[in-house]
């Protein structure tokens, strides 16, 4: 470690659980952040300031003005230019720490690219907004023995859980099934910047602890409500011997067997065949009416939102007109319905 590094990270080195040996491990660590929104952008800045060696930033979205309320690293100029989040984040991180090796990847994480994008890292951080991608990350984590930290935030509520294969339960042990039906989303229900910052800060703290060494590791689920000022920490339990992922090593999400099937639907439209999730169209109409023009009957709900027209069906299917980009269609569905 150089004298410049000792000075730069002195306050972290003075923290006994890290020390100089721990800081040396941090300076060699390579971390992949999946999602550069409210959680991921905070994670990226915190880890850049902590001195990690490299960050891969995966996100397919572009900066919008509605992001600026809670998403770190971005400026109004990024929203005006519609800069990809991963690119804007990497640009800002270079200004924060010139030694950091940051790699922006503007893409959607899918079964076809997940192993290539995630496999060679020391740790993975969850900055996503849907369960499908988290199950995909978990498959890679267990298959390649890479720890990762789950986090989610909505409204004033947040949840965090570390996953360290072979040392505790995997994500599928704790959450064998994704929540069914309509889920709260930030686009519909809102979110406080203090919620996302708190969740991301806990994720970063757990990440650093995993990097420097966590000899007494025990998996806990941390929940909090920043508005009510409450928090809870519950032991997640042991690994499930019958878990399909870490028990039987069945990587269904990585193999694409659990991915929401999609198809191009005519010109400039994508259809999502999410037939396993029935929708209450009247309830959905009430949720979405503040976000755009909504028309509903017993057969379908049609919503016009900016350049897109979305049609939802009672069986969970949706047609998104205005794009042929499957990632855009899936992102819209996740933001409005949840995945």
C-alpha positions, 0 to 999 in steps of 0.5 A, spaced: 500 500 500 502 506 498 503 512 502 497 516 498 493 510 499 494 510 507 492 517 507 486 516 503 483 510 506 486 512 513 479 513 517 477 506 514 484 503 516 483 506 523 477 502 524 479 496 527 475 490 524 478 493 517 485 495 519 491 495 514 490 488 512 483 489 510 484 495 506 489 491 502 483 486 501 478 491 499 484 494 494 484 488 490 476 487 490 472 486 484 465 488 485 459 487 480 453 491 481 447 489 477 442 495 476 445 503 477 438 506 480 437 508 487 441 502 490 446 501 485 448 508 484 449 509 492 453 502 492 458 504 486 459 511 489 461 508 496 465 502 494 469 507 489 470 511 495 472 505 500 477 504 495 475 497 491 479 495 485 474 495 480 467 495 479 462 493 473 456 497 472 450 493 469 444 497 467 440 498 461 436 504 463 437 511 461 437 517 466 431 521 467 429 527 471 424 523 476 431 519 478 434 525 480 430 525 487 434 518 489 439 516 485 446 518 486 452 520 481 447 523 476 446 530 474 440 534 470 445 534 464 445 526 464 437 527 464 437 532 459 442 528 455 438 521 456 445 518 458 445 511 460 446 510 467 452 505 467 455 510 463 454 516 467 455 513 473 462 510 470 464 517 468 462 520 475 466 515 479 472 517 475 472 524 478 471 521 485 477 516 484 481 516 478 484 509 480 478 505 480 477 501 474 470 502 472 466 498 466 459 500 464 455 495 461 449 498 458 445 491 457 439 487 461 442 481 465 439 475 462 440 468 462 444 468 456 449 473 458 449 472 466 454 467 467 459 471 462 458 478 466 458 476 473 462 470 474 469 473 475 467 477 481 469 477 488 462 479 490 455 481 487 451 487 489 443 487 488 441 494 485 435 491 481 427 492 482 425 485 480 425 478 483 426 474 477 433 478 476 435 476 483 433 469 482 438 469 476 443 472 480 442 467 486 443 461 481 450 464 479 452 466 486 451 458 488 454 455 481 460 460 482 460 460 489 460 468 489 457 472 495 452 477 494 447 482 498 440 482 496 436 489 497 430 492 496 426 499 498 419 501 497 416 507 500 419 508 507 420 500 507 427 496 506 430 490 506 437 487 506 440 480 506 447 477 505 448 471 501 454 467 502 454 460 498 456 454 503 456 459 509 448 460 510 442 459 506 441 462 499 436 466 496 431 461 494 432 457 501 429 464 504 424 465 498 422 459 495 417 463 491 417 470 488 411 474 491 404 473 487 399 478 484 400 486 484 407 488 487 408 495 490 413 499 485 416 505 486 413 508 480 406 507 483 407 507 490 413 512 491 420 511 495 424 516 499 431 517 498 432 516 505 430 509 504 434 507 498 440 510 501 439 506 508 438 500 504 444 501 500 449 503 506 447 496 509 449 493 503 455 496 502 457 495 509 455 487 509 459 487 502 466 490 505 465 485 511 465 479 506 471 482 502 475 483 509 473 477 512 467 475 516 469 469 520 462 469 524 458 469 518 450 468 520 445 470 515 440 475 517 434 478 514 434 486 516 428 490 515 427 497 516 422 503 516 425 510 516 419 513 516 417 510 522 424 509 525 423 502 526 428 496 524 428 488 525 433 483 524 431 476 524 436 470 523 434 467 516 435 460 518 440 454 515 440 452 508 435 448 506 437 441 504 431 440 499 432 447 496 432 447 488 438 451 488 443 450 493 441 443 495 439 440 488 443 445 484 438 446 479 439 453 476 432 454 472 433 461 472 440 461 469 437 456 464 432 460 462 426 455 464 423 461 469 424 467 465 418 470 462 417 468 455 416 474 450 415 475 443 415 481 438 408 483 436 407 486 430 410 492 428 413 496 434 410 492 440 412 486 444 408 481 448 410 479 455 406 472 456 406 472 464 400 467 464 402 465 471 400 472 474 393 473 474 391 481 474 385 484 477 384 489 472 380 494 476 385 494 482 390 495 477 386 501 474 386 505 480 394 504 481 396 506 475 391 512 473 395 517 476 401 515 471 397 516 465 391 515 461 387 509 463 381 505 460 379 498 463 373 493 462 372 486 463 377 484 458 383 488 458 386 495 461 389 500 456 394 505 458 397 510 455 404 513 458 409 518 454 411 514 448 408 507 450 401 504 450 400 498 454 395 493 454 394 488 460 390 482 460 387 478 466 391 472 465 397 477 466 399 478 459 401 484 456 402 488 450 407 494 450 407 498 444 412 503 442 418 499 442 421 492 439 426 492 445 424 486 450 428 490 455 424 496 455 418 492 455 420 488 461 422 494 465 416 497 464 412 491 466 416 491 472 416 498 474 408 498 473 406 491 476 413 488 479 416 481 477 
